């Protein structure tokens, strides 16, 4: 009887251990968990991150209309050969991708982690003849030579449906960063939960520096550039909502004066832009449908100031409608070709 109790107890302990192992080692189907896990693969010293949830976007009515109007670029010959050899087509098989920019201006690094449906054997066979490397942990790194422009890309399988790609092989030989910087990234990622498309930049990002120095149409404001350059973080997120696209741009700083001045400037620019659309000159210079779409965009735009405790932020919220895209597409199509220069 005692031996039987010991046997039953042992079986129960083994079953519990197996259940625990499968709980922690079986990939979760929860989209939020998959998203957070994907973002956690990025280097902690990243300066900018771009995230795309293509699986979510494929069901978007807004994206379907945008793709219907967008010009179709010619198929790249090199990419066509890749699709034929591996069976992977990003338009069909890629679900999520996150891209991180790091390094220095002299040695920039771009790393991407992608999830989707990959034929691992075909991709490994296709890449093996370009060359391979081995990490200390025995993981295989594939080097693929690209010709347009000439460069070498390195990738490895993290699991059957996830690959990591980098322009520098050293990305795969560095330990994952567990630093204060990594925790700051995670905090900002959580704020953007549910946003299928976003870009996030730190103050030391080259992208943020470029953003502060330019603006649409070539218009520049030294004061605005100075304020943008003082922000610790900048994020731009987009989320389809039916036939509309909600775009939120947010700048964050611990300097209250910077945020107050930026809030006042953006609010003032919004008022000036609204007044400009009502100017009679705008009626002559813009297509009527495009002008009405711009007016709707500006009237629904919002500038919000938020207090986050240790920092403050300013948000600019825009609602992009199908009418705006359609009128902009029509205006471009109807525009006369640029005169040739002799």
C-alpha positions as CSV (number, residue, x, y, z in Angstrom):
1,X,0.0,0.0,0.0
2,X,2.8,2.4,0.9
3,X,4.6,1.7,-2.4
4,X,1.4,2.4,-4.3
5,X,1.0,5.8,-2.6
6,X,4.6,6.6,-3.4
7,X,4.0,5.6,-7.1
8,X,0.8,7.7,-7.4
9,X,2.5,10.7,-5.7
10,X,5.5,10.4,-8.1
11,X,3.1,10.3,-11.1
12,X,1.3,13.4,-9.9
13,X,4.6,15.3,-9.4
14,X,5.8,14.3,-12.9
15,X,2.5,15.3,-14.4
16,X,2.7,18.7,-12.6
17,X,6.3,19.2,-13.8
18,X,5.4,18.4,-17.4
19,X,2.4,20.7,-17.3
20,X,4.6,23.5,-15.9
21,X,7.2,23.0,-18.6
22,X,4.7,23.1,-21.4
23,X,3.1,26.2,-19.9
24,X,6.3,28.1,-20.0
25,X,7.8,26.7,-23.2
26,X,4.8,26.5,-25.5
27,X,4.5,29.7,-27.6
28,X,1.4,31.7,-26.6
29,X,-1.2,32.6,-29.2
30,X,-2.1,35.8,-27.3
31,X,-1.3,38.7,-29.7
32,X,-0.2,41.0,-26.9
33,X,2.1,38.3,-25.5
34,X,3.6,37.7,-29.0
35,X,4.1,41.4,-29.6
36,X,5.8,41.9,-26.2
37,X,8.0,38.9,-26.8
38,X,9.0,40.1,-30.2
39,X,9.9,43.6,-29.0
40,X,12.0,42.1,-26.2
41,X,14.4,40.6,-28.7
42,X,15.7,44.1,-29.7
43,X,19.0,45.4,-28.4
44,X,18.8,47.7,-25.4
45,X,21.0,50.3,-26.9
46,X,18.6,51.0,-29.8
47,X,18.0,54.6,-30.6
48,X,14.9,54.1,-32.9
49,X,12.4,51.4,-33.4
50,X,9.8,50.8,-36.1
51,X,7.0,48.2,-35.6
52,X,4.5,46.8,-38.1
53,X,1.7,44.3,-37.4
54,X,0.9,43.2,-40.9
55,X,-1.4,40.5,-39.8
56,X,-3.6,43.1,-38.2
57,X,-3.3,45.6,-41.1
58,X,-4.3,43.0,-43.7
59,X,-7.9,43.1,-42.4
60,X,-8.0,46.9,-42.5
61,X,-10.5,48.5,-44.9
62,X,-8.3,51.7,-44.9
63,X,-5.2,49.8,-46.0
64,X,-7.1,48.0,-48.7
65,X,-8.2,51.4,-50.2
66,X,-4.7,52.8,-49.8
67,X,-3.1,49.8,-51.7
68,X,-5.7,50.1,-54.4
69,X,-4.6,53.7,-55.1
70,X,-0.9,53.3,-54.5
71,X,1.3,52.8,-57.6
72,X,2.6,49.3,-58.0
73,X,6.4,49.2,-58.1
74,X,8.1,46.8,-60.6
75,X,9.1,43.5,-59.1
76,X,12.7,43.4,-58.0
77,X,14.6,40.6,-59.9
78,X,16.7,39.6,-56.8
79,X,13.6,39.4,-54.6
80,X,11.7,37.4,-57.3
81,X,14.5,34.8,-57.2
82,X,14.4,34.7,-53.4
83,X,10.6,34.0,-53.5
84,X,11.0,31.3,-56.1
85,X,13.7,29.5,-54.1
86,X,12.3,29.8,-50.6
87,X,8.5,30.1,-51.2
88,X,8.4,33.1,-48.8
89,X,6.6,36.3,-49.9
90,X,6.4,39.0,-47.3
91,X,3.0,40.3,-48.7
92,X,1.5,37.0,-47.9
93,X,3.6,35.3,-45.2
94,X,5.0,38.1,-43.0
95,X,2.9,38.7,-39.9
96,X,4.9,41.1,-37.7
97,X,8.3,42.8,-38.0
98,X,10.1,45.2,-35.7
99,X,13.3,47.1,-36.8
100,X,15.8,48.6,-34.4
101,X,18.5,51.2,-35.3
102,X,21.6,51.4,-33.1
103,X,25.3,51.8,-33.4
104,X,27.2,55.0,-34.3
105,X,27.2,57.2,-37.4
106,X,30.4,55.5,-38.4
107,X,29.1,52.0,-37.7
108,X,25.3,52.0,-37.9
109,X,23.5,48.8,-37.1
110,X,20.0,47.8,-38.3
111,X,18.4,44.7,-36.8
112,X,15.0,43.3,-37.6
113,X,13.1,40.5,-35.9
114,X,10.3,39.1,-38.1
115,X,7.5,36.6,-37.4
116,X,5.6,34.7,-40.1
117,X,5.4,31.5,-42.1
118,X,8.8,30.4,-43.2
119,X,10.0,27.2,-44.8
120,X,13.1,26.9,-42.7
121,X,14.7,24.2,-44.7
122,X,14.3,26.0,-48.0
123,X,15.6,29.3,-46.6
124,X,18.6,27.6,-45.0
125,X,19.4,25.7,-48.3
126,X,19.1,28.9,-50.3
127,X,21.4,30.8,-47.9
128,X,24.0,28.1,-47.1
129,X,26.0,28.7,-50.3
130,X,26.6,32.3,-49.3
131,X,28.4,31.3,-46.1
132,X,27.6,30.5,-42.5
133,X,28.9,31.4,-39.0
134,X,28.5,29.8,-35.6
135,X,27.8,31.5,-32.3
136,X,29.2,30.3,-29.0
137,X,25.9,28.7,-28.3
138,X,26.1,26.7,-31.6
139,X,23.4,28.8,-33.4
140,X,23.9,29.0,-37.2
141,X,24.2,32.5,-38.7
142,X,23.6,32.8,-42.4
143,X,25.4,35.4,-44.5
144,X,23.5,36.5,-47.7
145,X,25.1,38.7,-50.3
146,X,22.8,41.3,-51.8
147,X,23.6,43.4,-54.9
148,X,21.3,46.4,-55.0
149,X,23.0,48.1,-53.2
150,X,26.0,45.8,-52.6
151,X,25.9,44.6,-49.0
152,X,25.8,41.5,-46.8
153,X,22.8,40.6,-44.5
154,X,23.0,38.1,-41.7
155,X,20.1,36.2,-40.3
156,X,19.3,33.3,-37.9
157,X,16.2,31.4,-36.9
158,X,15.2,32.1,-33.4
159,X,12.4,29.5,-33.8
160,X,10.5,28.0,-36.7
161,X,8.3,31.1,-37.2
162,X,10.8,33.8,-36.1
163,X,14.0,35.1,-37.7
164,X,16.4,37.8,-36.7
165,X,18.2,39.8,-39.4
166,X,21.1,42.3,-39.1
167,X,23.5,44.2,-41.3
168,X,26.3,43.4,-38.9
169,X,27.2,39.9,-37.7
170,X,28.2,41.2,-34.3
171,X,24.4,41.6,-33.5
172,X,24.2,37.9,-32.9
173,X,27.3,37.6,-30.7
174,X,26.3,40.2,-28.1
175,X,24.4,39.2,-24.9
176,X,20.8,40.6,-24.7
177,X,20.8,43.9,-22.9
178,X,19.1,44.0,-19.5
179,X,19.7,47.6,-18.6
180,X,17.8,50.7,-17.5
181,X,17.6,51.7,-21.2
182,X,15.9,48.4,-22.0
183,X,13.3,49.0,-19.3
184,X,12.6,52.4,-20.7
185,X,11.9,51.0,-24.1
186,X,9.6,48.4,-22.6
187,X,7.6,51.1,-20.7
188,X,7.1,53.1,-24.0
189,X,6.2,49.9,-25.9
190,X,3.4,49.2,-23.4
191,X,2.0,52.7,-23.9
192,X,1.7,51.9,-27.6
193,X,-0.1,48.6,-27.0
194,X,-2.8,47.9,-29.6
195,X,-1.1,50.2,-32.2
196,X,-0.3,48.1,-35.3
197,X,2.1,50.7,-36.8
198,X,4.5,52.9,-34.8
199,X,7.9,54.5,-34.8
200,X,9.6,55.3,-31.5
201,X,12.7,57.5,-31.2
202,X,15.0,58.5,-28.3
203,X,16.7,61.9,-28.0
204,X,20.0,60.5,-29.4
205,X,18.4,59.1,-32.5
206,X,19.6,60.3,-35.9
207,X,16.0,60.1,-37.1
208,X,14.8,62.5,-34.4
209,X,17.6,64.9,-35.4
210,X,16.6,64.7,-39.0
211,X,12.9,65.2,-38.0
212,X,13.8,68.4,-36.1
213,X,15.6,69.9,-39.1
214,X,12.9,69.4,-41.8
215,X,9.1,69.4,-42.4
216,X,6.6,68.8,-45.2
217,X,6.9,71.0,-48.2
218,X,10.3,72.3,-47.2
219,X,8.9,74.6,-44.6
220,X,11.2,75.1,-41.6
221,X,11.0,76.7,-38.2
222,X,14.2,77.1,-36.2
223,X,12.1,77.4,-33.0
224,X,10.1,74.2,-33.7
225,X,13.4,72.4,-34.6
226,X,14.9,73.5,-31.3
227,X,11.9,72.3,-29.3
228,X,11.9,68.9,-31.0
229,X,15.6,68.6,-30.4
230,X,14.9,68.9,-26.6
231,X,12.5,66.0,-26.4
232,X,13.6,62.8,-24.7
233,X,11.2,60.6,-26.7
234,X,9.1,61.0,-29.8
235,X,6.5,58.4,-31.0
236,X,4.3,58.3,-34.1
237,X,1.6,55.7,-34.1
238,X,-1.2,54.8,-36.6
239,X,-4.2,52.6,-36.1
240,X,-7.0,51.9,-38.7
241,X,-10.5,52.5,-37.4
242,X,-12.9,51.3,-40.1
243,X,-12.4,53.5,-43.1
244,X,-10.3,56.0,-41.2
245,X,-6.7,56.0,-39.9
246,X,-6.0,57.6,-36.5
247,X,-2.5,59.0,-36.3
248,X,-1.0,60.1,-33.0
249,X,2.4,61.9,-32.7
250,X,3.7,62.4,-29.2
251,X,6.7,64.2,-27.8
252,X,7.9,63.7,-24.2
253,X,10.3,65.6,-22.0
254,X,11.1,66.1,-18.4
255,X,11.4,69.9,-19.1
256,X,8.0,71.5,-18.4
257,X,8.9,74.7,-20.3
258,X,9.7,72.7,-23.4
259,X,6.4,70.9,-23.4
260,X,4.4,74.1,-22.7
261,X,6.1,76.0,-25.5
262,X,5.7,73.0,-27.9
263,X,2.0,72.8,-27.0
264,X,1.4,76.5,-27.6
265,X,3.3,76.4,-30.9
266,X,1.5,73.4,-32.3
267,X,-1.9,74.8,-31.2
268,X,-1.0,78.1,-32.9
269,X,0.2,76.4,-36.1
270,X,-3.1,74.4,-36.2
271,X,-5.1,77.7,-36.0
272,X,-3.0,79.3,-38.7
273,X,-3.4,76.2,-41.0
274,X,-7.2,76.3,-40.5
275,X,-7.3,80.0,-41.4
276,X,-5.2,79.3,-44.4
277,X,-7.6,76.8,-45.8
278,X,-10.4,79.5,-45.5
279,X,-8.3,82.0,-47.4
280,X,-9.7,82.7,-51.0
281,X,-6.2,82.0,-52.4
282,X,-6.5,78.4,-51.2
283,X,-9.6,78.0,-53.4
284,X,-7.6,79.0,-56.5
285,X,-4.5,77.0,-55.7
286,X,-6.0,73.7,-54.4
287,X,-8.5,71.3,-56.0
288,X,-11.9,71.9,-54.3
289,X,-12.2,68.3,-53.0
290,X,-8.6,68.3,-51.7
291,X,-9.2,71.6,-50.0
292,X,-12.4,70.3,-48.3
293,X,-10.5,67.2,-47.2
294,X,-7.7,69.3,-45.7
295,X,-10.3,71.5,-43.9
296,X,-11.9,68.4,-42.4
297,X,-8.5,67.0,-41.3
298,X,-7.6,70.3,-39.6
299,X,-10.9,70.8,-37.9
300,X,-10.8,67.3,-36.3
301,X,-7.1,67.6,-35.3
302,X,-6.3,67.9,-31.6
303,X,-3.4,69.1,-29.6
304,X,-3.3,67.6,-26.1
305,X,-0.9,68.1,-23.2
306,X,-0.4,65.2,-20.8
307,X,1.2,64.9,-17.4
308,X,2.9,61.5,-16.9
309,X,4.3,62.1,-13.4
310,X,8.0,62.2,-14.0
311,X,7.6,63.7,-17.5
312,X,5.1,65.6,-19.6
313,X,4.1,65.1,-23.2
314,X,2.3,66.8,-26.1
315,X,0.1,64.9,-28.5
316,X,-1.0,65.8,-32.0
317,X,-4.0,63.7,-33.1
318,X,-5.1,63.4,-36.8
319,X,-7.9,61.5,-38.4
320,X,-7.0,60.5,-42.0
321,X,-10.1,59.8,-44.1
322,X,-10.6,57.9,-47.4
323,X,-11.8,61.2,-48.9
324,X,-8.4,62.8,-48.1
325,X,-6.5,60.0,-49.8
326,X,-8.9,59.9,-52.8
327,X,-8.7,63.7,-53.4
328,X,-4.9,63.7,-52.9
329,X,-4.6,60.8,-55.3
330,X,-6.8,62.6,-57.9
331,X,-4.9,65.8,-57.5
332,X,-1.6,64.1,-58.2
333,X,-3.0,62.2,-61.2
334,X,-4.4,65.4,-62.6
335,X,-1.3,67.4,-62.1
336,X,0.5,68.4,-65.4
337,X,4.0,66.8,-65.9
338,X,6.9,68.9,-64.9
339,X,8.4,70.9,-67.7
340,X,11.6,69.5,-69.0
341,X,14.7,71.6,-68.7
342,X,16.9,72.4,-71.7
